[in-house]
Amino acid sequence: MEISSARAPAGSRLLATPLGAHAACRRSGQLLRPRRHTVRCSVDATRQAQGIPSAVAAEAEAAEARKRAFGVFCTTYDLKADEKTKSWKKMVNIAVSGAAGMISNHLLFQSYRFILSSHFSLANLEKKKLLSTIHFDTNFQIAAGEVFGLDQPIALRLLGSERSFQALEGVAMELEDSLYPLLREVSIGIDPYEVFEDADWALLIGAKPRGPGMERAALLDINGQIFAEQGKALNAVASKNVKVIVVGNPCNTNALICIKNAPNIPAKNFHALTRLDENRAKCQLALKAGVFYDRVSNMTIWGNHSTTQVPDFLNAKIDGRPVKEVIKDTKWLEEEFTLTVQKRGGVLIEKWGRSSAASTAVSIVDAMKSLVTPTPEGDWFSSGVYTTGNPYGIAEDIVFSMPCRSKGDGDYELATDVEIDDFLWERIKKTEAELLAEKKCVAHLTGDGIAFCDLVNEDTMLPGEM
Amino acid sequence: MEISSARAPAGSRLLATPLGAHAACRRSGQLLRPRRHTVRCSVDATRQAQGIPSAVAAEAEAAEARKRAFGVFCTTYDLKADEKTKSWKKMVNIAVSGAAGMISNHLLFQSYRFILSSHFSLANLEKKKLLSTIHFDTNFQIAAGEVFGLDQPIALRLLGSERSFQALEGVAMELEDSLYPLLREVSIGIDPYEVFEDADWALLIGAKPRGPGMERAALLDINGQIFAEQGKALNAVASKNVKVIVVGNPCNTNALICIKNAPNIPAKNFHALTRLDENRAKCQLALKAGVFYDRVSNMTIWGNHSTTQVPDFLNAKIDGRPVKEVIKDTKWLEEEFTLTVQKRGGVLIEKWGRSSAASTAVSIVDAMKSLVTPTPEGDWFSSGVYTTGNPYGIAEDIVFSMPCRSKGDGDYELATDVEIDDFLWERIKKTEAELLAEKKCVAHLTGDGIAFCDLVNEDTMLPGEM
């Protein structure tokens, strides 16, 4: 594998700048930005085998993309020229930041078959007339994805850092060695303007972990800078309908910063991951009720992905009945349940010596799945989304986890059949206040003026990846 | 979660022994063996919800098994009493050793949907009359598995060590939080006689890594002890048709030790994992030929999972044509190709700072898949298997990686349409000699008398998990 600091290809809008130039800037309408450490392909035409139809010819655009591809993924595959793949769908580009970290390492391998396969639309479903025979309950969504998505080729674009670049190469090599049949392109890089190009999905996992003694305001600022830059990069080069899932903590406020720095991408396309919290809450209710967790539905996590989060046992259901009818222990619901969900990550770090990368990765896949498969009738899922026009009376212009439903087209609507009592509202207001305070801390990154940080001292932040 | 050192249940054949008693022994026909640190369920009948049909009643046997289950998996689920699950297949028990390590952590999560879903038989396939519409080429095996296996409930039995027990609890907690619909039981423990009970699959991943300056003979002995004990445990308590995949290095000789200590289990049921080597070899040939890796077939790894392994480019095919017709660079095939495959793991450790856990886990799933799905017509896969009655003239009574074909029933036959030339034979003899030497080193563990270790000094061992 040849590694070189990249040169801008002839005809590119992109100019090379010296290493270390971090900020993107515009000069007379052209993007001037750093292009660093891009892996360029060591496979050239002379190494290609003769006489294999799929190895011949492919349009200039694809060839250009592959200049940045890694190893075996550089090879010229003309999917249309190949009997086996000619009916396949258009390539889906999935960008992943923090790609050398543990969550990503789990996500990229763990969830492969799902990511590879679930990217289908309702239109496809109806066309195939299988809606009636496939059960769209929580058990079988995956099956549906697996069935309809096996003609969905995937390109992975992995974003790392200078420090992690060698590990990123290792990830790409392991992806090669895994022989995933639908994975057709892998590229790695450290410049979001390059890696996010034409991304249909951006899974923003990378964030600085909180150092010992670090103030929350400092962490908000450090990570905010990263997400401001990534928002700008998405705005400049990603698909205009890119779906963005922010995982790096503090994920709600990081997502807000992304939104504010990506004015050309609909705010509705951005999500802060609260799905792991939802999964944990479902599991705890199931455990308490003595049922398997597929019986628990309508589980909302409200608010911030921090310890102020509100796992909602008022609207959640077990076997279609309100949780409170099944679990009579109100004290447990009001106290222990919420605490257990909030503290689960910390307990896992104690047990495991590292953060819960595997189940986080599972929940990222779940979150994607919820957007590309129709939500089961009556059910909903939680996601941290932009609050504009929300029906609950939550403050506008923040990213707040709320109950969502999707038709499976990548979009969502907020659930309106939701009850809010005083107990729940009080807690919603508390997590809302926290998010409004976080927003003030990052005003310099959202274009809202000068930052003013008066966060309460209480430590509500959840552990990030270690 | 309550953790207690276990007591033998009333009526059990198993007696409790003090902590720290390691060896299993028999006394007047009864097994006397250590039972340590078993997680017992904290869910009891009084905590179970009322009025939920599936939470009621289940036979005594299942209840007994669940006493050892973890957390939410302790709950009484009567699959037959539940509309959604009453037509499901019989539970499959999958035991995993080294379950708190990185390979397992990837395997358990990464491959879940496959493991969960691929355990189907040819009979089922034919019954469903879908054979004609599903393409059993390398691209679609998974789909087949995913389609037919979604009614296959799974029990996981995770074996760790005293040292790793807390991490093992963390793994079980993350499995809870992942809400896998078909995962119905998880139990964790450190006693193979307990964990391997009724196992249908045993994935033996755990092994001591080689310490600095450790002689190969010492490593063979230390790991041999582990695999002798695990072989005895499998023999005593696992399903008589358990399929065993040995991953912990040196995996061929460890598998041989297992076989010798499990006389009641057919030797044919034991495998040493060489599938990662096969996958890497396919990838390298694809890279050189400029084709996607699904064009490479009939890739054999011969011999030992060490640097004496022989990736066979004589019989391998690209697009159905002999590799040598497609790749004319014989020097590359004879030298660079083999070296690259052998050294890949070492290069990855350099890049990645740790061993290739993710792709190893992928290859374990591939190995399982190859046994439960019919091998595509004309193709084969590599597995380290017992050499009795092999058609190639390889020494009997060792575990040697060879080309295998399966009908998808869990069993395999050796491929006979294989060419062996002088170049290949010379290399096969070298790896065979190494395995025969390893066998002598562990004679005290295989019942072959006194060990005599005259291994050549050259370091051929591949890196294990770190």
Chai-1 contact restraints between the chains, C-beta under 6 A:
chainA,res_idxA,chainB,res_idxB,connection_type,confidence,min_distance_angstrom,max_distance_angstrom,comment,restraint_id
A,R47,B,G290,contact,1.0,0.0,6.0,A-B,restraint_1
A,Q48,B,G290,contact,1.0,0.0,6.0,A-B,restraint_2
A,A49,B,A289,contact,1.0,0.0,6.0,A-B,restraint_3
A,A49,B,G290,contact,1.0,0.0,6.0,A-B,restraint_4
A,A49,B,V326,contact,1.0,0.0,6.0,A-B,restraint_5
A,I52,B,V291,contact,1.0,0.0,6.0,A-B,restraint_6
A,I52,B,D319,contact,1.0,0.0,6.0,A-B,restraint_7
A,A55,B,G290,contact,1.0,0.0,6.0,A-B,restraint_8
A,A55,B,V291,contact,1.0,0.0,6.0,A-B,restraint_9
A,V72,B,C283,contact,1.0,0.0,6.0,A-B,restraint_10
A,V72,B,A286,contact,1.0,0.0,6.0,A-B,restraint_11
A,V72,B,L287,contact,1.0,0.0,6.0,A-B,restraint_12
A,T75,B,G290,contact,1.0,0.0,6.0,A-B,restraint_13
A,Y77,B,F292,contact,1.0,0.0,6.0,A-B,restraint_14
A,N105,B,A358,contact,1.0,0.0,6.0,A-B,restraint_15
A,F109,B,Q110,contact,1.0,0.0,6.0,A-B,restraint_16
A,F109,B,A358,contact,1.0,0.0,6.0,A-B,restraint_17
A,Q110,B,F109,contact,1.0,0.0,6.0,A-B,restraint_18
A,Q110,B,Q110,contact,1.0,0.0,6.0,A-B,restraint_19
A,N139,B,P181,contact,1.0,0.0,6.0,A-B,restraint_20
A,A143,B,L150,contact,1.0,0.0,6.0,A-B,restraint_21
A,E146,B,E146,contact,1.0,0.0,6.0,A-B,restraint_22
A,L150,B,A143,contact,1.0,0.0,6.0,A-B,restraint_23
A,Q166,B,K351,contact,1.0,0.0,6.0,A-B,restraint_24
A,A167,B,W352,contact,1.0,0.0,6.0,A-B,restraint_25
A,E169,B,K351,contact,1.0,0.0,6.0,A-B,restraint_26
A,G170,B,L348,contact,1.0,0.0,6.0,A-B,restraint_27
A,G170,B,K351,contact,1.0,0.0,6.0,A-B,restraint_28
A,G170,B,W352,contact,1.0,0.0,6.0,A-B,restraint_29
A,M173,B,L348,contact,1.0,0.0,6.0,A-B,restraint_30
A,E174,B,S356,contact,1.0,0.0,6.0,A-B,restraint_31
A,E174,B,A358,contact,1.0,0.0,6.0,A-B,restraint_32
A,E174,B,S359,contact,1.0,0.0,6.0,A-B,restraint_33
A,E176,B,C283,contact,1.0,0.0,6.0,A-B,restraint_34
A,D177,B,N279,contact,1.0,0.0,6.0,A-B,restraint_35
A,D177,B,R280,contact,1.0,0.0,6.0,A-B,restraint_36
A,D177,B,C283,contact,1.0,0.0,6.0,A-B,restraint_37
A,D177,B,S359,contact,1.0,0.0,6.0,A-B,restraint_38
A,S178,B,S359,contact,1.0,0.0,6.0,A-B,restraint_39
A,S178,B,V362,contact,1.0,0.0,6.0,A-B,restraint_40
A,L179,B,N279,contact,1.0,0.0,6.0,A-B,restraint_41
A,L179,B,Y293,contact,1.0,0.0,6.0,A-B,restraint_42
A,P181,B,N139,contact,1.0,0.0,6.0,A-B,restraint_43
A,P181,B,D294,contact,1.0,0.0,6.0,A-B,restraint_44
A,N279,B,D177,contact,1.0,0.0,6.0,A-B,restraint_45
A,N279,B,L179,contact,1.0,0.0,6.0,A-B,restraint_46
A,R280,B,D177,contact,1.0,0.0,6.0,A-B,restraint_47
A,C283,B,V72,contact,1.0,0.0,6.0,A-B,restraint_48
A,C283,B,E176,contact,1.0,0.0,6.0,A-B,restraint_49
A,C283,B,D177,contact,1.0,0.0,6.0,A-B,restraint_50
A,A286,B,V72,contact,1.0,0.0,6.0,A-B,restraint_51
A,L287,B,V72,contact,1.0,0.0,6.0,A-B,restraint_52
A,A289,B,A49,contact,1.0,0.0,6.0,A-B,restraint_53
A,G290,B,Q48,contact,1.0,0.0,6.0,A-B,restraint_54
A,G290,B,A49,contact,1.0,0.0,6.0,A-B,restraint_55
A,G290,B,A55,contact,1.0,0.0,6.0,A-B,restraint_56
A,G290,B,T75,contact,1.0,0.0,6.0,A-B,restraint_57
A,V291,B,I52,contact,1.0,0.0,6.0,A-B,restraint_58
A,V291,B,A55,contact,1.0,0.0,6.0,A-B,restraint_59
A,F292,B,Y77,contact,1.0,0.0,6.0,A-B,restraint_60
A,Y293,B,L179,contact,1.0,0.0,6.0,A-B,restraint_61
A,D294,B,P181,contact,1.0,0.0,6.0,A-B,restraint_62
A,D319,B,I52,contact,1.0,0.0,6.0,A-B,restraint_63
A,V326,B,A49,contact,1.0,0.0,6.0,A-B,restraint_64
A,L348,B,G170,contact,1.0,0.0,6.0,A-B,restraint_65
A,L348,B,M173,contact,1.0,0.0,6.0,A-B,restraint_66
A,K351,B,Q166,contact,1.0,0.0,6.0,A-B,restraint_67
A,K351,B,E169,contact,1.0,0.0,6.0,A-B,restraint_68
A,K351,B,G170,contact,1.0,0.0,6.0,A-B,restraint_69
A,W352,B,A167,contact,1.0,0.0,6.0,A-B,restraint_70
A,W352,B,G170,contact,1.0,0.0,6.0,A-B,restraint_71
A,S356,B,E174,contact,1.0,0.0,6.0,A-B,restraint_72
A,A358,B,N105,contact,1.0,0.0,6.0,A-B,restraint_73
A,A358,B,F109,contact,1.0,0.0,6.0,A-B,restraint_74
A,A358,B,E174,contact,1.0,0.0,6.0,A-B,restraint_75
A,S359,B,E174,contact,1.0,0.0,6.0,A-B,restraint_76
A,S359,B,D177,contact,1.0,0.0,6.0,A-B,restraint_77
A,S359,B,S178,contact,1.0,0.0,6.0,A-B,restraint_78
A,V362,B,S178,contact,1.0,0.0,6.0,A-B,restraint_79
